[in-house]
Amino acid sequence: MRIVRFEANGREQYGLIDGENVSAIKGLPWEGLDKTGEEYRLDAVRLLAPVEPPDIFAIGLNYRAHADESGMKYPPAPVIFIKASSSAVGPNEDIVLPAMAPTQVDYEAELVIVIGRTCKNVTETEALDYVLGYTCGNDVRARDCQLKLDVQWARGKSFDTFCSLGP
């Protein structure tokens, strides 16, 4: 099943992709997947980021080849960083290069886990109960900001449009 967030007729809503069509659903996908009866051609809607995330948490240097490529030591624990929610855009949106960092922008394909309901202090055995779904992401970063201007990653990874998600 493929859940999408889309815009049609000036309205944002959630739906299910069914072949070449999108079937709108009632309310939010974590509340249920009941169809409204409205259908749209997939090529006639604008796909949006799958969610409007209040937070975007990411894990860096999570595999050896990337740490080697970056010339960084293997971390003893996951390196967690945040991307600004304003960096999230839909899968077909343009990525806009910032004026302060136009020359060293690159990207990584990512597996994105969409959390479907509020949680805190969840055990490992309960974790998947909170996952709504998975999507792909494009973790864009301005390396000149990330590695030369700052000693942390927030600015270099959080420019507007630097987190393309979906569908």
N, CA, C and O of each residue as an XYZ file, in Angstrom:
668
protein
N       0.843     -1.158      0.000
C       0.000      0.000      0.000
C       0.898      1.233      0.000
O       1.873      1.297      0.750
N       0.570      2.207     -0.838
C       1.343      3.436     -0.934
C       0.477      4.622     -0.528
O      -0.446      5.012     -1.243
N       0.792      5.183      0.630
C       0.092      6.362      1.132
C       0.821      7.589      0.617
O       2.051      7.638      0.640
N       0.070      8.586      0.150
C       0.680      9.830     -0.313
C      -0.056     11.023      0.275
O      -1.227     10.937      0.643
N       0.651     12.123      0.353
C       0.050     13.420      0.654
C       0.119     14.194     -0.644
O       1.170     14.245     -1.283
N      -0.989     14.795     -1.040
C      -1.026     15.435     -2.350
C      -1.902     16.667     -2.330
O      -2.670     16.898     -1.396
N      -1.768     17.457     -3.389
C      -2.607     18.631     -3.575
C      -3.393     18.456     -4.859
O      -2.834     18.136     -5.908
N      -4.692     18.668     -4.764
C      -5.577     18.619     -5.930
C      -6.669     19.661     -5.718
O      -7.231     19.772     -4.629
N      -6.955     20.403     -6.741
C      -7.986     21.444     -6.667
C      -7.750     22.412     -5.509
O      -8.692     22.853     -4.850
N      -6.472     22.737     -5.272
C      -6.128     23.698     -4.228
C      -6.239     23.172     -2.814
O      -6.142     23.944     -1.860
N      -6.442     21.860     -2.655
C      -6.636     21.252     -1.335
C      -5.566     20.196     -1.064
O      -5.297     19.349     -1.916
N      -4.962     20.247      0.108
C      -4.008     19.219      0.512
C      -4.767     18.099      1.203
O      -5.641     18.350      2.033
N      -4.428     16.857      0.855
C      -5.067     15.714      1.508
C      -4.186     14.485      1.375
O      -3.176     14.493      0.672
N      -4.585     13.445      2.054
C      -3.889     12.161      1.981
C      -4.683     11.219      1.093
O      -5.898     11.345      0.941
N      -3.959     10.272      0.511
C      -4.624      9.299     -0.332
C      -3.797      8.043     -0.490
O      -2.695      7.928      0.045
N      -4.351      7.109     -1.232
C      -3.696      5.839     -1.531
C      -3.491      5.754     -3.035
O      -4.415      6.006     -3.808
N      -2.284      5.401     -3.446
C      -2.023      5.218     -4.870
C      -2.564      3.852     -5.271
O      -2.270      2.832     -4.648
N      -3.361      3.869     -6.323
C      -3.940      2.645     -6.872
C      -3.718      2.687     -8.376
O      -4.513      3.273     -9.110
N      -2.632      2.061     -8.835
C      -2.292      2.105    -10.261
C      -1.933      3.521    -10.677
O      -0.979      4.106    -10.163
N      -2.702      4.070    -11.610
C      -2.458      5.421    -12.108
C      -3.341      6.461    -11.420
O      -3.397      7.613    -11.851
N      -4.029      6.057    -10.355
C      -4.948      6.948     -9.654
C      -4.554      7.115     -8.195
O      -3.815      6.311     -7.627
N      -5.073      8.187     -7.611
C      -4.953      8.418     -6.170
C      -6.364      8.468     -5.616
O      -7.189      9.256     -6.077
N      -6.642      7.632     -4.633
C      -7.932      7.636     -3.948
C      -7.770      8.406     -2.649
O      -6.972      8.020     -1.794
N      -8.522      9.496     -2.492
C      -8.446     10.296     -1.268
C      -8.972      9.485     -0.094
O      -9.876      8.663     -0.238
N      -8.373      9.740      1.095
C      -8.857      9.086      2.310
C      -9.407     10.150      3.258
O      -9.102     11.336      3.135
N     -10.213      9.698      4.194
C     -10.799     10.591      5.203
C      -9.752     10.891      6.270
O      -9.144      9.971      6.818
N      -9.541     12.149      6.564
C      -8.662     12.533      7.667
C      -7.209     12.183      7.458
O      -6.672     12.298      6.357
N      -6.585     11.754      8.534
C      -5.158     11.475      8.558
C      -4.893      9.975      8.502
O      -5.665      9.203      9.069
N      -3.832      9.544      7.839
C      -3.609      8.103      7.672
C      -3.401      7.346      8.973
O      -3.699      6.154      9.042
N      -2.899      8.009     10.003
C      -2.717      7.311     11.277
C      -4.019      7.186     12.053
O      -4.060      6.582     13.124
N      -5.103      7.773     11.491
C      -6.429      7.618     12.100
C      -7.274      6.579     11.371
O      -8.340      6.195     11.852
N      -6.805      6.127     10.223
C      -7.529      5.147      9.423
C      -7.337      5.419      7.940
O      -6.889      6.497      7.550
N      -7.677      4.440      7.120
C      -7.466      4.559      5.681
C      -8.766      4.402      4.901
O      -8.779      3.794      3.831
N      -9.855      4.948      5.430
C     -11.150      4.864      4.759
C     -11.176      5.836      3.584
O     -10.889      7.022      3.746
N     -11.519      5.334      2.405
C     -11.565      6.167      1.200
C     -12.810      7.057      1.201
O     -13.861      6.680      1.720
N     -12.666      8.246      0.608
C     -13.784      9.195      0.525
C     -14.637      8.957     -0.718
O     -15.777      9.416     -0.782
N     -14.099      8.248     -1.698
C     -14.773      8.081     -2.979
C     -14.224      9.020     -4.045
O     -14.511      8.848     -5.230
N     -13.434     10.013     -3.635
C     -12.802     10.928     -4.599
C     -11.573     10.250     -5.194
O     -10.747      9.693     -4.472
N     -11.465     10.306     -6.506
C     -10.294      9.746     -7.186
C      -9.712     10.783     -8.111
O     -10.437     11.579     -8.709
N      -8.393     10.772     -8.229
C      -7.671     11.704     -9.091
C      -6.641     10.920     -9.892
O      -6.102      9.919     -9.419
N      -6.378     11.377    -11.086
C      -5.282     10.782    -11.853
C      -3.972     11.190    -11.192
O      -3.788     12.357    -10.847
N      -3.080     10.257    -11.019
C      -1.804     10.508    -10.371
C      -1.033     11.618    -11.076
O      -0.391     12.441    -10.425
N      -1.095     11.641    -12.400
C      -0.352     12.664    -13.137
C      -1.028     14.037    -13.103
O      -0.498     14.994    -13.665
N      -2.190     14.148    -12.452
C      -2.903     15.421    -12.365
C      -2.828     16.042    -10.967
O      -3.394     17.110    -10.734
N      -2.136     15.384    -10.041
C      -2.001     15.923     -8.689
C      -0.552     16.324     -8.445
O       0.357     15.876     -9.144
N      -0.355     17.162     -7.458
C       1.001     17.539     -7.044
C       1.328     16.758     -5.787
O       0.686     16.939     -4.753
N       2.334     15.882     -5.873
C       2.738     15.114     -4.702
C       3.507     16.012     -3.753
O       4.384     16.771     -4.166
N       3.167     15.919     -2.477
C       3.811     16.698     -1.430
C       4.699     15.781     -0.596
O       4.667     14.561     -0.761
N       5.480     16.362      0.286
C       6.206     15.529      1.245
C       5.168     14.682      1.969
O       4.077     15.178      2.253
N       5.465     13.429      2.277
C       4.462     12.532      2.854
C       3.845     13.034      4.161
O       2.708     12.693      4.486
N       4.589     13.835      4.899
C       4.099     14.420      6.143
C       4.654     15.822      6.271
O       5.614     16.184      5.590
N       4.046     16.615      7.150
C       4.618     17.900      7.540
C       5.289     17.646      8.882
O       4.652     17.762      9.929
N       6.560     17.305      8.855
C       7.199     16.845     10.086
C       7.423     17.965     11.093
O       7.919     19.035     10.740
N       7.054     17.714     12.353
C       7.392     18.694     13.378
C       8.890     18.645     13.672
O       9.483     19.652     14.059
N       9.493     17.489     13.492
C      10.914     17.285     13.730
C      11.459     16.331     12.678
O      10.762     15.420     12.229
N      12.697     16.545     12.294
C      13.385     15.612     11.406
C      14.669     15.214     12.118
O      15.614     15.998     12.199
N      14.695     13.994     12.629
C      15.883     13.466     13.292
C      16.600     12.562     12.301
O      15.967     11.812     11.558
N      17.910     12.639     12.299
C      18.693     11.832     11.361
C      19.898     11.246     12.086
O      20.308     11.724     13.144
N      20.445     10.210     11.491
C      21.633      9.562     12.053
C      22.738      9.662     11.022
O      22.572      9.258      9.871
N      23.858     10.201     11.445
C      24.993     10.376     10.549
C      26.074      9.339     10.791
O      26.141      8.712     11.849
N      26.910      9.177      9.791
C      28.032      8.237      9.855
C      27.574      6.861     10.316
O      28.219      6.230     11.154
N      26.464      6.404      9.767
C      25.882      5.152     10.232
C      26.343      3.933      9.441
O      25.821      2.835      9.639
N      27.303      4.112      8.558
C      27.926      2.950      7.946
C      29.378      3.287      7.618
O      29.716      4.432      7.316
N      30.224      2.266      7.685
C      31.673      2.463      7.598
C      32.119      3.160      6.311
O      32.981      4.038      6.351
N      31.543      2.779      5.179
C      31.988      3.365      3.908
C      31.800      4.882      3.905
O      32.621      5.611      3.347
N      30.727      5.354      4.522
C      30.481      6.802      4.555
C      31.485      7.497      5.476
O      31.997      8.567      5.147
N      31.760      6.896      6.613
C      32.759      7.474      7.518
C      34.122      7.507      6.823
O      34.850      8.495      6.922
N      34.463      6.424      6.120
C      35.734      6.374      5.391
C      35.786      7.464      4.328
O      36.786      8.171      4.201
N      34.708      7.594      3.569
C      34.618      8.594      2.509
C      34.783     10.002      3.077
O      35.384     10.866      2.440
N      34.249     10.229      4.275
C      34.297     11.543      4.912
C      35.599     11.784      5.662
O      35.871     12.897      6.113
N      36.410     10.721      5.791
C      37.653     10.852      6.542
C      37.414     11.021      8.038
O      38.226     11.623      8.741
N      36.291     10.485      8.521
C      35.948     10.625      9.934
C      36.101      9.290     10.658
O      36.000      8.221     10.056
N      36.345      9.379     11.957
C      36.467      8.176     12.776
C      35.100      7.533     12.932
O      34.072      8.205     12.844
N      35.095      6.229     13.164
C      33.838      5.535     13.425
C      33.334      5.960     14.799
O      34.063      5.858     15.786
N      32.100      6.434     14.868
C      31.585      6.885     16.160
C      31.257      5.697     17.067
O      30.830      4.649     16.582
N      31.456      5.854     18.386
C      31.133      4.763     19.307
C      29.620      4.593     19.507
O      29.164      3.547     19.969
N      28.858      5.617     19.159
C      27.397      5.587     19.277
C      26.835      6.364     18.082
O      27.564      7.130     17.451
N      25.558      6.178     17.766
C      24.982      6.905     16.624
C      25.157      8.422     16.756
O      25.000      8.986     17.839
N      25.485      9.065     15.636
C      25.592     10.519     15.585
C      24.212     11.031     15.172
O      23.790     10.836     14.033
N      23.521     11.678     16.088
C      22.160     12.147     15.832
C      22.201     13.641     15.545
O      22.844     14.409     16.260
N      21.507     14.036     14.492
C      21.400     15.455     14.185
C      19.976     15.755     13.745
O      19.202     14.852     13.428
N      19.649     17.039     13.732
C      18.309     17.500     13.357
C      18.403     18.316     12.084
O      19.365     19.054     11.869
N      17.385     18.173     11.238
C      17.216     19.048     10.082
C      15.974     19.893     10.375
O      15.001     19.392     10.939
N      16.006     21.156      9.998
C      14.847     22.024     10.224
C      13.644     21.498      9.452
O      13.787     21.006      8.332
N      12.459     21.601     10.047
C      11.252     21.134      9.353
C      11.006     21.933      8.078
O      10.361     21.431      7.157
N      11.504     23.163      8.005
C      11.345     23.974      6.792
C      12.187     23.448      5.628
O      12.037     23.911      4.497
N      13.063     22.493      5.897
C      13.859     21.902      4.808
C      13.062     20.854      4.028
O      13.464     20.485      2.924
N      11.945     20.368      4.571
C      11.168     19.298      3.934
C      10.363     19.823      2.742
O       9.645     20.817      2.846
N      10.502     19.132      1.615
C       9.729     19.431      0.406
C       9.309     18.115     -0.232
O       9.800     17.046      0.130
N       8.396     18.212     -1.182
C       7.908     17.030     -1.880
C       8.916     16.458     -2.857
O       9.964     17.056     -3.104
N       8.594     15.290     -3.418
C       9.545     14.555     -4.244
C       9.890     15.207     -5.580
O      10.934     14.898     -6.155
N       9.057     16.085     -6.080
C       9.327     16.704     -7.386
C       9.641     18.192     -7.280
O       9.669     18.897     -8.289
N       9.878     18.670     -6.059
C      10.173     20.082     -5.849
C      11.642     20.376     -6.142
O      12.507     19.514     -5.983
N      11.903     21.589     -6.567
C      13.280     22.016     -6.814
C      14.032     22.152     -5.502
O      13.457     22.536     -4.484
N      15.312     21.838     -5.531
C      16.202     22.094     -4.410
C      16.919     23.397     -4.738
O      17.583     23.512     -5.768
N      16.775     24.370     -3.854
C      17.311     25.709     -4.096
C      18.643     25.857     -3.368
O      18.725     25.673     -2.153
N      19.678     26.190     -4.124
C      20.997     26.364     -3.529
C      21.078     27.719     -2.839
O      20.717     28.736     -3.432
N      21.545     27.747     -1.597
C      21.637     29.014     -0.875
C      22.791     29.865     -1.410
O      23.823     29.337     -1.825
N      22.605     31.177     -1.395
C      23.631     32.092     -1.895
C      24.931     31.958     -1.114
O      26.012     32.123     -1.680
N      24.839     31.659      0.181
C      26.058     31.585      0.996
C      26.831     30.280      0.796
O      27.948     30.153      1.296
N      26.270     29.324      0.087
C      26.927     28.020     -0.051
C      26.602     27.392     -1.402
O      26.015     26.311     -1.446
N      26.964     28.035     -2.490
C      26.526     27.540     -3.802
C      27.403     26.482     -4.454
O      27.011     25.920     -5.476
N      28.575     26.190     -3.898
C      29.514     25.363     -4.661
C      29.776     23.969     -4.133
O      30.299     23.135     -4.872
N      29.437     23.680     -2.895
C      29.755     22.365     -2.345
C      28.509     21.662     -1.814
O      28.521     21.103     -0.717
N      27.444     21.693     -2.596
C      26.204     21.039     -2.213
C      26.222     19.616     -2.760
O      26.528     19.402     -3.933
N      25.900     18.655     -1.921
C      25.751     17.280     -2.395
C      24.603     16.616     -1.650
O      23.879     17.275     -0.905
N      24.440     15.341     -1.845
C      23.239     14.655     -1.381
C      23.545     13.203     -1.066
O      24.572     12.653     -1.463
N      22.615     12.604     -0.335
C      22.635     11.170     -0.062
C      21.217     10.650     -0.108
O      20.303     11.292      0.410
N      21.023      9.511     -0.712
C      19.718      8.846     -0.674
C      19.557      8.222      0.707
O      20.497      7.637      1.247
N      18.372      8.348      1.269
C      18.122      7.855      2.624
C      16.831      7.066      2.696
O      15.891      7.321      1.943
N      16.790      6.111      3.602
C      15.544      5.448      3.980
C      14.953      6.279      5.107
O      15.615      6.521      6.117
N      13.708      6.716      4.939
C      13.044      7.563      5.924
C      11.954      6.754      6.620
O      11.146      6.091      5.971
N      11.944      6.818      7.925
C      10.918      6.147      8.713
C       9.943      7.216      9.183
O      10.345      8.190      9.819
N       8.673      7.038      8.874
C       7.641      7.993      9.276
C       6.973      7.455     10.532
O       6.357      6.390     10.514
N       7.102      8.203     11.619
C       6.486      7.821     12.880
C       5.035      8.291     12.837
O       4.772      9.453     12.529
N       4.101      7.408     13.140
C       2.686      7.695     12.961
C       1.938      8.195     14.172
O       0.787      8.617     14.054
N       2.559      8.159     15.328
C       1.868      8.675     16.515
C       2.900      9.057     17.565
O       4.048      8.616     17.519
N       2.481      9.867     18.491
C       3.370     10.374     19.530
C       3.928      9.222     20.351
O       3.210      8.289     20.712
N       5.210      9.304     20.634
C       5.830      8.272     21.457
C       7.043      8.846     22.186
O       7.626      9.852     21.782
N       7.392      8.177     23.262
C       8.567      8.563     24.043
C       8.965      7.351     24.868
O       8.106      6.626     25.368
N      10.261      7.133     25.010
C      10.784      6.024     25.806
C      10.214      4.684     25.352
O       9.846      3.849     26.179
N      10.145      4.485     24.071
C       9.616      3.254     23.481
C      10.699      2.174     23.527
O      11.865      2.441     23.235
N      10.309      0.975     23.889
C      11.280     -0.125     23.912
C      11.543     -0.614     22.487
O      10.766     -0.348     21.570
N      12.621     -1.313     22.325
C      12.969     -1.861     21.015
C      11.870     -2.791     20.489
O      11.584     -2.788     19.292
N      11.264     -3.569     21.354
C      10.210     -4.489     20.913
C       8.923     -3.755     20.532
O       8.132     -4.282     19.749
N       8.697     -2.561     21.062
C       7.506     -1.772     20.734
C       7.707     -0.835     19.541
O       6.733     -0.325     18.987
N       8.942     -0.606     19.147
C       9.277      0.450     18.173
C       8.460      0.385     16.886
O       7.953      1.412     16.435
N       8.322     -0.772     16.295
C       7.608     -0.868     15.013
C       6.114     -0.586     15.139
O       5.452     -0.315     14.137
N       5.577     -0.646     16.352
C       4.164     -0.305     16.560
C       3.893      1.174     16.288
O       2.741      1.562     16.091
N       4.930      1.996     16.274
C       4.788      3.439     16.085
C       5.136      3.889     14.663
O       5.013      5.070     14.336
N       5.565      2.957     13.830
C       5.953      3.299     12.458
C       4.711      3.290     11.568
O       4.018      2.278     11.460
N       4.441      4.431     10.931
C       3.340      4.514      9.967
C       3.772      3.934      8.630
O       3.001      3.241      7.967
N       5.010      4.220      8.236
C       5.493      3.724      6.956
C       6.907      4.176      6.681
O       7.584      4.752      7.533
N       7.330      3.896      5.465
C       8.685      4.208      5.027
C       8.591      4.967      3.706
O       7.651      4.782      2.932
N       9.561      5.807      3.468
C       9.635      6.509      2.196
C      11.109      6.756      1.897
O      11.983      6.400      2.688
N      11.367      7.358      0.770
C      12.742      7.698      0.436
C      12.967      9.174      0.710
O      12.032      9.974      0.693
N      14.207      9.516      0.958
C      14.556     10.895      1.221
C      15.849     11.264      0.542
O      16.662     10.404      0.205
N      16.029     12.547      0.347
C      17.253     13.075     -0.217
C      17.835     14.010      0.832
O      17.335     15.117      1.029
N      18.884     13.570      1.499
C      19.554     14.362      2.536
C      20.560     15.265      1.844
O      21.686     14.858      1.559
N      20.140     16.497      1.578
C      21.000     17.464      0.890
C      21.777     18.237      1.943
O      21.276     18.497      3.036
N      23.009     18.603      1.601
C      23.814     19.369      2.543
C      24.776     20.283      1.797
O      25.215     19.983      0.687
N      25.087     21.391      2.427
C      26.089     22.328      1.919
C      27.361     22.050      2.713
O      27.508     22.506      3.847
N      28.260     21.311      2.118
C      29.470     20.898      2.844
C      30.325     22.090      3.263
O      30.984     22.038      4.301
N      30.323     23.160      2.475
C      31.127     24.311      2.874
C      30.634     24.875      4.204
O      31.447     25.300      5.024
N      29.325     24.888      4.434
C      28.802     25.328      5.736
C      29.015     24.258      6.792
O      29.429     24.550      7.914
N      28.729     23.025      6.426
C      28.771     21.924      7.383
C      30.176     21.690      7.930
O      30.344     21.471      9.130
N      31.167     21.734      7.076
C      32.507     21.344      7.504
C      33.483     22.509      7.672
O      34.444     22.389      8.432
N      33.263     23.626      6.986
C      34.218     24.728      7.057
C      33.761     25.865      7.968
O      34.567     26.408      8.723
N      32.484     26.232      7.910
C      32.002     27.374      8.682
C      31.543     26.990     10.079
O      31.682     27.783     11.010
N      31.008     25.810     10.242
C      30.419     25.397     11.510
C      31.138     24.166     12.047
O      31.835     23.463     11.316
N      30.955     23.926     13.334
C      31.499     22.698     13.916
C      30.387     21.684     14.154
O      30.630     20.614     14.713
N      29.178     22.011     13.736
C      28.058     21.085     13.814
C      27.355     21.087     12.447
O      27.771     21.818     11.548
N      26.313     20.294     12.282
C      25.742     20.065     10.956
C      24.436     20.789     10.696
O      23.947     20.766      9.566
N      23.850     21.434     11.700
C      22.481     21.942     11.569
C      22.294     22.883     10.381
O      21.389     22.665      9.576
N      23.119     23.920     10.246
C      22.910     24.874      9.159
C      23.147     24.216      7.798
O      22.318     24.356      6.899
N      24.242     23.515      7.635
C      24.586     22.920      6.345
C      23.575     21.916      5.833
O      23.527     21.650      4.632
N      22.759     21.346      6.723
C      21.773     20.350      6.327
C      20.333     20.856      6.414
O      19.405     20.112      6.095
N      20.129     22.104      6.838
C      18.779     22.582      7.122
C      18.287     23.729      6.246
O      17.237     24.305      6.528
N      19.014     24.067      5.205
C      18.493     25.117      4.326
C      17.141     24.685      3.769
O      16.881     23.493      3.602
N      16.274     25.671      3.480
C      14.992     25.359      2.862
C      15.206     24.465      1.645
O      16.131     24.695      0.866
N      14.381     23.473      1.475
C      14.363     22.499      0.360
C      15.457     21.425      0.469
O      15.609     20.636     -0.464
N      16.213     21.361      1.550
C      17.316     20.418      1.647
C      16.907     19.040      2.172
O      17.769     18.241      2.539
N      15.601     18.752      2.212
C      15.145     17.437      2.661
C      13.951     17.004      1.801
O      12.796     17.078      2.220
N      14.267     16.560      0.611
C      13.216     16.100     -0.314
C      12.724     14.736      0.163
O      13.518     13.821      0.381
N      11.403     14.611      0.325
C      10.805     13.373      0.849
C       9.749     12.834     -0.093
O       9.001     13.598     -0.703
N       9.688     11.530     -0.210
C       8.571     10.894     -0.871
C       8.873     10.366     -2.271
O      10.012     10.413     -2.736
N       7.857      9.877     -2.915
C       6.461      9.932     -2.486
C       6.170      8.909     -1.422
O       5.038      8.818     -0.946
